[in-house]
Amino acid sequence: MTDRDDLDTLLNSLIGFATDQQAKHGGFLPYSGTLARGDDASVDFQMAQTGDEYPSAIEMRQMTLDGLKRKATEGSIRACALVSDVNIKEGAPPGYSEAIHMHLEHESGRVVQFNLPYRKNGDSYEYADALFEPGIPEVFAA
């Protein structure tokens, strides 16, 4: 498999959970997925908790990112994705200000930022065309 194939596998494996949670609960907390050294894709659902309080989504994203960095340093993964619900300002179609965001990263150095803009329409969500752009390494950074 190529690095692009690996990132496509992660994207296709993880996007459904985000849209399902959005439809059921109106949103979701940050979560991640990885591709291990073999061919298995695994999805890591991390719900960090400190004492009696849950951390903010920003803190959860950072804790999840730190976990991915540890796995990359150990050499146990070859690719990863970090999924979060974000507000978007640039590049969004008119009427769309939120997106399902996925930071996809491969050990080869390929990094892709994926945004799926959405808006609420009554009891359901409408999705615009997905936006892809190059990203900056956060996990496999040298």
Secondary structure by P-SEA (a helix, b strand, c coil): ccaaaaaaaaaaacaaaaaaaaaacccccccccccccccbbbbbbcccccccccccaaaaaaaaaaaaaaaaaacccccbbbbbbbbbcccccccccccccccccccccbbbbbbbbbbbcccccccccbbbbbbccccccc
